[in-house]
Amino acid sequence: MFDEAAGRKSPNAAANALHMAKDMVKEARKVIARTKPIQTLEIRVGIHCGDLTYGVLGERLPKFTVFGSSVNLAARMEQTCVPNRIRVTKDFFDLLPESETLRVDAKEVISVKNMGEVETYLLDPLQDNLENSSRALYD
């Protein structure tokens, strides 16, 4: 994967993205909603890798925007995910080191609108040990 911020190819980019997603889910669980009954915040995360287009759109109120089929597929991964889990595509999963691929909760083929059948993996970040999730703040 290409790390745009670093301006070079990064062999750890996929693992770093997954570690960040795991940490997001774990930290969200620490947020307590003041409802009756008391609940914790639950989030869903979807990850895909691929080509995208980005830029600033608009003159009166400029906004940075990212778009493309890869962005849409990542959004579908999030939309079809269950709370407190991470759904990734096979393309992303194949980039992960073996140590990360051992923690698969489920492997599923889902139907994605305008994209057909997509092989996905569901990961449970709450199964990990907290001390092992953030490796040197994503290397």
TIRO-2110 file (N, C-alpha, C; in Angstrom, 1 decimal):
// TIRO-2110
0.8, -1.2, 0.0, N, 1, A
0.0, 0.0, 0.0, CA, 1, A
0.9, 1.2, 0.0, C, 1, A
0.4, 2.3, -0.6, N, 2, A
1.1, 3.5, -0.7, CA, 2, A
0.7, 4.4, 0.5, C, 2, A
1.6, 4.9, 1.2, N, 3, A
1.3, 5.8, 2.3, CA, 3, A
1.5, 7.3, 1.8, C, 3, A
0.4, 7.9, 1.5, N, 4, A
0.4, 9.3, 0.9, CA, 4, A
1.1, 10.3, 1.8, C, 4, A
0.9, 10.2, 3.1, N, 5, A
1.5, 11.1, 4.1, CA, 5, A
3.0, 11.0, 4.1, C, 5, A
3.5, 9.8, 4.0, N, 6, A
4.9, 9.5, 4.0, CA, 6, A
5.5, 9.7, 2.7, C, 6, A
4.7, 9.6, 1.6, N, 7, A
5.2, 9.7, 0.2, CA, 7, A
6.0, 8.5, -0.2, C, 7, A
5.7, 7.3, 0.3, N, 8, A
6.4, 6.1, 0.0, CA, 8, A
5.5, 4.9, 0.2, C, 8, A
5.9, 3.8, -0.3, N, 9, A
5.2, 2.5, -0.1, CA, 9, A
5.5, 2.1, 1.4, C, 9, A
4.4, 1.7, 2.1, N, 10, A
4.5, 1.3, 3.5, CA, 10, A
4.1, -0.2, 3.6, C, 10, A
5.0, -1.1, 4.0, N, 11, A
4.6, -2.5, 4.2, CA, 11, A
3.7, -2.7, 5.4, C, 11, A
3.6, -1.7, 6.3, N, 12, A
2.8, -1.9, 7.5, CA, 12, A
1.5, -1.1, 7.4, C, 12, A
1.2, -0.5, 6.3, N, 13, A
0.0, 0.4, 6.2, CA, 13, A
-1.3, -0.4, 6.5, C, 13, A
-1.5, -1.6, 6.0, N, 14, A
-2.7, -2.3, 6.3, CA, 14, A
-2.8, -2.7, 7.7, C, 14, A
-1.7, -3.2, 8.3, N, 15, A
-1.7, -3.5, 9.7, CA, 15, A
-2.0, -2.3, 10.6, C, 15, A
-1.4, -1.2, 10.2, N, 16, A
-1.6, 0.1, 11.0, CA, 16, A
-3.0, 0.5, 10.9, C, 16, A
-3.7, 0.4, 9.7, N, 17, A
-5.1, 0.8, 9.6, CA, 17, A
-5.9, -0.1, 10.5, C, 17, A
-5.6, -1.4, 10.5, N, 18, A
-6.4, -2.3, 11.3, CA, 18, A
-6.2, -2.0, 12.8, C, 18, A
-5.0, -1.7, 13.2, N, 19, A
-4.7, -1.4, 14.6, CA, 19, A
-5.5, -0.2, 15.1, C, 19, A
-5.5, 0.8, 14.2, N, 20, A
-6.3, 2.0, 14.5, CA, 20, A
-7.8, 1.7, 14.6, C, 20, A
-8.3, 0.9, 13.7, N, 21, A
-9.7, 0.5, 13.8, CA, 21, A
-10.0, -0.2, 15.1, C, 21, A
-9.1, -1.1, 15.5, N, 22, A
-9.3, -1.9, 16.7, CA, 22, A
-9.3, -0.9, 17.9, C, 22, A
-8.4, 0.0, 17.9, N, 23, A
-8.4, 1.0, 19.0, CA, 23, A
-9.6, 1.9, 19.0, C, 23, A
-10.1, 2.2, 17.9, N, 24, A
-11.4, 3.0, 17.8, CA, 24, A
-12.5, 2.3, 18.5, C, 24, A
-12.7, 1.0, 18.2, N, 25, A
-13.8, 0.2, 18.7, CA, 25, A
-13.6, 0.1, 20.3, C, 25, A
-12.4, -0.2, 20.7, N, 26, A
-12.1, -0.3, 22.1, CA, 26, A
-12.3, 0.9, 22.9, C, 26, A
-11.9, 2.1, 22.3, N, 27, A
-12.1, 3.3, 23.0, CA, 27, A
-13.5, 3.8, 23.0, C, 27, A
-14.3, 3.5, 22.0, N, 28, A
-15.7, 3.8, 21.9, CA, 28, A
-16.5, 3.1, 23.0, C, 28, A
-16.1, 1.9, 23.4, N, 29, A
-16.7, 1.1, 24.4, CA, 29, A
-16.5, 1.7, 25.8, C, 29, A
-15.6, 2.6, 25.9, N, 30, A
-15.3, 3.3, 27.2, CA, 30, A
-16.3, 4.5, 27.4, C, 30, A
-16.9, 4.9, 26.3, N, 31, A
-17.9, 6.1, 26.4, CA, 31, A
-19.2, 5.6, 27.0, C, 31, A
-19.6, 6.2, 28.1, N, 32, A
-20.9, 5.8, 28.7, CA, 32, A
-22.0, 6.8, 28.3, C, 32, A
-23.1, 6.3, 27.8, N, 33, A
-24.2, 7.1, 27.5, CA, 33, A
-25.1, 7.2, 28.7, C, 33, A
-25.5, 8.4, 29.0, N, 34, A
-26.3, 8.7, 30.2, CA, 34, A
-27.8, 8.4, 29.9, C, 34, A
-28.1, 7.2, 29.6, N, 35, A
-29.5, 6.8, 29.3, CA, 35, A
-29.9, 5.8, 30.4, C, 35, A
-31.2, 5.5, 30.3, N, 36, A
-31.7, 4.4, 31.2, CA, 36, A
-32.1, 3.3, 30.4, C, 36, A
-31.6, 2.1, 30.4, N, 37, A
-30.5, 1.7, 31.2, CA, 37, A
-29.2, 2.3, 30.6, C, 37, A
-28.1, 2.4, 31.4, N, 38, A
-26.8, 2.9, 31.0, CA, 38, A
-26.3, 2.0, 29.9, C, 38, A
-25.8, 2.6, 28.8, N, 39, A
-25.2, 1.9, 27.7, CA, 39, A
-23.9, 2.4, 27.3, C, 39, A
-23.1, 1.6, 26.7, N, 40, A
-21.8, 2.1, 26.2, CA, 40, A
-22.0, 2.3, 24.7, C, 40, A
-21.1, 3.2, 24.2, N, 41, A
-21.1, 3.5, 22.7, CA, 41, A
-20.6, 2.3, 21.9, C, 41, A
-21.4, 2.0, 20.9, N, 42, A
-21.0, 0.9, 20.0, CA, 42, A
-20.8, 1.5, 18.6, C, 42, A
-19.7, 1.2, 17.9, N, 43, A
-19.4, 1.6, 16.5, CA, 43, A
-19.2, 0.4, 15.6, C, 43, A
-19.3, 0.6, 14.3, N, 44, A
-19.0, -0.4, 13.3, CA, 44, A
-17.9, 0.2, 12.5, C, 44, A
-17.0, -0.6, 12.0, N, 45, A
-15.9, -0.2, 11.1, CA, 45, A
-15.9, -1.0, 9.9, C, 45, A
-15.7, -0.4, 8.7, N, 46, A
-15.6, -1.1, 7.5, CA, 46, A
-14.3, -0.6, 6.8, C, 46, A
-13.5, -1.6, 6.3, N, 47, A
-12.2, -1.2, 5.7, CA, 47, A
-12.1, -1.9, 4.3, C, 47, A
-11.6, -1.2, 3.3, N, 48, A
-11.3, -1.7, 2.0, CA, 48, A
-10.1, -0.9, 1.5, C, 48, A
-9.4, -1.4, 0.6, N, 49, A
-8.3, -0.7, 0.0, CA, 49, A
-8.4, -0.7, -1.5, C, 49, A
-8.0, 0.4, -2.1, N, 50, A
-8.1, 0.5, -3.6, CA, 50, A
-7.9, 1.9, -4.0, C, 50, A
-8.1, 2.1, -5.3, N, 51, A
-8.0, 3.5, -5.9, CA, 51, A
-9.1, 4.4, -5.4, C, 51, A
-8.7, 5.7, -5.2, N, 52, A
-9.7, 6.7, -4.9, CA, 52, A
-9.2, 8.0, -5.5, C, 52, A
-10.2, 8.9, -5.4, N, 53, A
-9.9, 10.3, -5.9, CA, 53, A
-10.3, 11.2, -4.8, C, 53, A
-9.5, 12.3, -4.7, N, 54, A
-9.7, 13.2, -3.6, CA, 54, A
-9.4, 14.6, -4.0, C, 54, A
-9.9, 15.6, -3.4, N, 55, A
-9.7, 17.0, -3.7, CA, 55, A
-10.6, 17.9, -2.9, C, 55, A
-10.4, 19.2, -3.1, N, 56, A
-11.3, 20.2, -2.5, CA, 56, A
-12.3, 20.6, -3.6, C, 56, A
-13.6, 20.5, -3.2, N, 57, A
-14.7, 20.8, -4.1, CA, 57, A
-15.4, 22.0, -3.5, C, 57, A
-15.8, 22.9, -4.4, N, 58, A
-16.6, 24.1, -4.0, CA, 58, A
-15.8, 25.3, -3.9, C, 58, A
-16.5, 26.4, -4.2, N, 59, A
-15.8, 27.7, -4.1, CA, 59, A
-16.3, 28.5, -2.9, C, 59, A
-17.6, 28.6, -2.7, N, 60, A
-18.2, 29.4, -1.6, CA, 60, A
-17.9, 28.7, -0.3, C, 60, A
-18.1, 27.4, -0.2, N, 61, A
-17.8, 26.6, 1.0, CA, 61, A
-17.0, 25.4, 0.6, C, 61, A
-15.6, 25.6, 0.4, N, 62, A
-14.8, 24.5, 0.0, CA, 62, A
-14.8, 23.3, 1.0, C, 62, A
-14.8, 22.1, 0.5, N, 63, A
-14.8, 20.9, 1.4, CA, 63, A
-13.8, 19.9, 0.8, C, 63, A
-13.0, 19.3, 1.6, N, 64, A
-12.2, 18.2, 1.2, CA, 64, A
-13.0, 17.0, 1.0, C, 64, A
-13.0, 16.3, -0.1, N, 65, A
-13.8, 15.2, -0.4, CA, 65, A
-13.0, 14.0, -1.0, C, 65, A
-13.4, 12.8, -0.5, N, 66, A
-12.8, 11.6, -1.0, CA, 66, A
-13.9, 10.8, -1.7, C, 66, A
-13.7, 10.3, -2.9, N, 67, A
-14.8, 9.5, -3.5, CA, 67, A
-14.2, 8.5, -4.5, C, 67, A
-15.0, 7.6, -4.9, N, 68, A
-14.6, 6.5, -5.8, CA, 68, A
-15.3, 5.2, -5.4, C, 68, A
-15.1, 4.2, -6.2, N, 69, A
-15.8, 2.9, -5.8, CA, 69, A
-15.2, 2.3, -4.6, C, 69, A
-13.9, 2.5, -4.3, N, 70, A
-13.3, 2.0, -3.1, CA, 70, A
-13.9, 2.6, -1.8, C, 70, A
-14.2, 3.9, -1.9, N, 71, A
-14.8, 4.6, -0.8, CA, 71, A
-16.2, 4.0, -0.6, C, 71, A
-16.9, 3.8, -1.7, N, 72, A
-18.3, 3.2, -1.6, CA, 72, A
-18.3, 1.8, -1.0, C, 72, A
-17.3, 1.0, -1.4, N, 73, A
-17.2, -0.3, -0.9, CA, 73, A
-16.9, -0.3, 0.6, C, 73, A
-16.0, 0.5, 1.0, N, 74, A
-15.6, 0.7, 2.5, CA, 74, A
-16.9, 1.1, 3.3, C, 74, A
-17.7, 2.0, 2.7, N, 75, A
-18.9, 2.4, 3.4, CA, 75, A
-19.9, 1.2, 3.5, C, 75, A
-20.0, 0.4, 2.4, N, 76, A
-20.8, -0.8, 2.5, CA, 76, A
-20.3, -1.8, 3.5, C, 76, A
-19.0, -1.9, 3.7, N, 77, A
-18.5, -2.8, 4.7, CA, 77, A
-19.0, -2.3, 6.1, C, 77, A
-18.9, -1.0, 6.3, N, 78, A
-19.4, -0.5, 7.6, CA, 78, A
-20.9, -0.7, 7.8, C, 78, A
-21.7, -0.5, 6.7, N, 79, A
-23.1, -0.6, 6.8, CA, 79, A
-23.6, -2.0, 7.1, C, 79, A
-22.8, -3.0, 6.6, N, 80, A
-23.2, -4.4, 6.8, CA, 80, A
-22.6, -5.0, 8.0, C, 80, A
-21.8, -4.3, 8.7, N, 81, A
-21.1, -4.8, 9.9, CA, 81, A
-22.0, -4.8, 11.1, C, 81, A
-21.7, -5.6, 12.1, N, 82, A
-22.4, -5.6, 13.4, CA, 82, A
-21.6, -4.7, 14.4, C, 82, A
-22.3, -4.2, 15.4, N, 83, A
-21.7, -3.3, 16.4, CA, 83, A
-20.4, -3.9, 17.0, C, 83, A
-19.4, -3.1, 17.3, N, 84, A
-18.2, -3.5, 17.9, CA, 84, A
-17.4, -4.5, 17.1, C, 84, A
-17.5, -4.5, 15.8, N, 85, A
-16.8, -5.4, 14.9, CA, 85, A
-16.2, -4.6, 13.8, C, 85, A
-15.2, -5.2, 13.1, N, 86, A
-14.6, -4.6, 11.9, CA, 86, A
-14.8, -5.5, 10.7, C, 86, A
-15.4, -5.1, 9.7, N, 87, A
-15.6, -5.9, 8.4, CA, 87, A
-14.6, -5.4, 7.4, C, 87, A
-13.8, -6.3, 6.9, N, 88, A
-12.8, -5.9, 5.8, CA, 88, A
-13.1, -6.8, 4.6, C, 88, A
-12.7, -6.2, 3.5, N, 89, A
-12.8, -7.0, 2.2, CA, 89, A
-11.6, -7.9, 2.1, C, 89, A
-11.7, -8.9, 1.2, N, 90, A
-10.6, -9.8, 0.9, CA, 90, A
-9.4, -9.1, 0.5, C, 90, A
-9.5, -8.1, -0.4, N, 91, A
-8.4, -7.3, -0.9, CA, 91, A
-7.6, -6.7, 0.3, C, 91, A
-8.3, -6.2, 1.3, N, 92, A
-7.6, -5.6, 2.5, CA, 92, A
-7.0, -6.8, 3.3, C, 92, A
-7.8, -7.8, 3.5, N, 93, A
-7.4, -8.9, 4.4, CA, 93, A
-6.1, -9.6, 3.9, C, 93, A
-6.0, -9.7, 2.5, N, 94, A
-4.8, -10.3, 1.9, CA, 94, A
-3.5, -9.5, 2.2, C, 94, A
-3.6, -8.2, 2.5, N, 95, A
-2.5, -7.4, 2.8, CA, 95, A
-2.0, -7.5, 4.3, C, 95, A
-2.8, -8.1, 5.1, N, 96, A
-2.4, -8.2, 6.5, CA, 96, A
-1.4, -9.2, 6.8, C, 96, A
-0.5, -9.0, 7.8, N, 97, A
0.4, -10.1, 8.2, CA, 97, A
-0.4, -11.2, 8.8, C, 97, A
0.3, -12.4, 8.8, N, 98, A
-0.4, -13.6, 9.3, CA, 98, A
-0.9, -13.5, 10.7, C, 98, A
-0.1, -12.8, 11.6, N, 99, A
-0.5, -12.6, 13.0, CA, 99, A
-1.8, -11.9, 13.1, C, 99, A
-2.2, -11.1, 12.2, N, 100, A
-3.5, -10.4, 12.3, CA, 100, A
-4.6, -11.3, 11.7, C, 100, A
-4.3, -12.2, 10.8, N, 101, A
-5.4, -13.0, 10.1, CA, 101, A
-5.8, -14.1, 10.9, C, 101, A
-5.2, -14.4, 12.0, N, 102, A
-5.6, -15.5, 12.9, CA, 102, A
-6.8, -15.2, 13.7, C, 102, A
-7.2, -13.9, 13.8, N, 103, A
-8.3, -13.5, 14.7, CA, 103, A
-9.6, -13.2, 13.9, C, 103, A
-9.9, -14.1, 13.0, N, 104, A
-11.1, -13.9, 12.2, CA, 104, A
-12.3, -14.4, 12.9, C, 104, A
-13.3, -13.6, 13.1, N, 105, A
-14.6, -14.0, 13.7, CA, 105, A
-15.5, -14.8, 12.8, C, 105, A
-15.6, -14.3, 11.5, N, 106, A
-16.4, -15.0, 10.5, CA, 106, A
-15.9, -14.6, 9.1, C, 106, A
-16.1, -15.5, 8.2, N, 107, A
-15.8, -15.2, 6.7, CA, 107, A
-17.1, -15.3, 6.0, C, 107, A
-17.5, -14.2, 5.3, N, 108, A
-18.8, -14.2, 4.7, CA, 108, A
-18.7, -13.6, 3.3, C, 108, A
-19.6, -14.0, 2.4, N, 109, A
-19.8, -13.4, 1.1, CA, 109, A
-21.1, -12.6, 1.2, C, 109, A
-21.0, -11.3, 0.9, N, 110, A
-22.2, -10.5, 1.0, CA, 110, A
-22.5, -9.9, -0.4, C, 110, A
-23.7, -9.5, -0.6, N, 111, A
-24.1, -8.9, -1.8, CA, 111, A
-24.1, -7.4, -1.6, C, 111, A
-23.3, -6.7, -2.5, N, 112, A
-23.2, -5.3, -2.4, CA, 112, A
-23.8, -4.6, -3.6, C, 112, A
-24.7, -3.7, -3.4, N, 113, A
-25.4, -3.0, -4.5, CA, 113, A
-24.4, -2.5, -5.5, C, 113, A
-24.7, -2.7, -6.8, N, 114, A
-23.9, -2.3, -7.9, CA, 114, A
-22.4, -2.8, -7.9, C, 114, A
-22.1, -3.8, -7.1, N, 115, A
-20.8, -4.4, -7.0, CA, 115, A
-20.8, -5.9, -7.0, C, 115, A
-21.9, -6.5, -6.8, N, 116, A
-22.1, -7.9, -6.8, CA, 116, A
-21.7, -8.6, -5.5, C, 116, A
-21.2, -9.8, -5.6, N, 117, A
-20.8, -10.6, -4.4, CA, 117, A
-19.4, -10.2, -4.0, C, 117, A
-19.2, -9.9, -2.7, N, 118, A
-17.9, -9.5, -2.1, CA, 118, A
-17.5, -10.4, -1.0, C, 118, A
-16.3, -11.0, -1.0, N, 119, A
-15.9, -11.8, 0.1, CA, 119, A
-15.3, -10.9, 1.2, C, 119, A
-15.8, -11.1, 2.4, N, 120, A
-15.5, -10.3, 3.5, CA, 120, A
-15.1, -11.1, 4.7, C, 120, A
-14.4, -10.4, 5.7, N, 121, A
-14.0, -11.1, 6.9, CA, 121, A
-14.5, -10.2, 8.1, C, 121, A
-15.0, -10.8, 9.1, N, 122, A
-15.5, -10.0, 10.3, CA, 122, A
-14.5, -10.3, 11.4, C, 122, A
-14.0, -9.2, 12.0, N, 123, A
-13.0, -9.3, 13.0, CA, 123, A
-13.5, -8.7, 14.3, C, 123, A
-13.2, -9.3, 15.4, N, 124, A
-13.6, -8.9, 16.7, CA, 124, A
-12.4, -8.3, 17.5, C, 124, A
-12.3, -7.0, 17.5, N, 125, A
-11.2, -6.4, 18.2, CA, 125, A
-11.3, -6.5, 19.7, C, 125, A
-12.4, -6.8, 20.3, N, 126, A
-12.5, -7.0, 21.7, CA, 126, A
-11.9, -8.3, 22.2, C, 126, A
-11.6, -9.2, 21.3, N, 127, A
-10.9, -10.4, 21.7, CA, 127, A
-9.4, -10.2, 22.0, C, 127, A
-8.8, -9.2, 21.4, N, 128, A
-7.4, -8.9, 21.5, CA, 128, A
-7.1, -8.5, 23.0, C, 128, A
-5.9, -8.7, 23.3, N, 129, A
-5.4, -8.1, 24.6, CA, 129, A
-5.2, -6.6, 24.4, C, 129, A
-5.6, -5.8, 25.3, N, 130, A
-5.5, -4.3, 25.1, CA, 130, A
-4.1, -3.9, 24.9, C, 130, A
-3.1, -4.5, 25.7, N, 131, A
-1.8, -4.0, 25.6, CA, 131, A
-1.1, -4.4, 24.2, C, 131, A
-1.7, -5.3, 23.5, N, 132, A
-1.1, -5.7, 22.2, CA, 132, A
-1.7, -5.0, 21.0, C, 132, A
-2.7, -4.1, 21.2, N, 133, A
-3.4, -3.5, 20.0, CA, 133, A
-2.6, -2.4, 19.4, C, 133, A
-2.1, -1.5, 20.1, N, 134, A
-1.4, -0.4, 19.5, CA, 134, A
0.1, -0.6, 19.6, C, 134, A
0.7, -1.0, 18.5, N, 135, A
2.1, -1.3, 18.4, CA, 135, A
2.8, 0.0, 18.1, C, 135, A
3.4, 0.6, 19.1, N, 136, A
4.2, 1.8, 19.0, CA, 136, A
3.5, 2.9, 18.2, C, 136, A
2.2, 3.1, 18.5, N, 137, A
1.4, 4.0, 17.8, CA, 137, A
1.4, 3.9, 16.3, C, 137, A
1.2, 2.6, 15.9, N, 138, A
1.1, 2.3, 14.4, CA, 138, A
2.4, 2.4, 13.7, C, 138, A
3.5, 2.1, 14.4, N, 139, A
4.8, 2.1, 13.8, CA, 139, A
5.1, 3.3, 13.0, C, 139, A
END
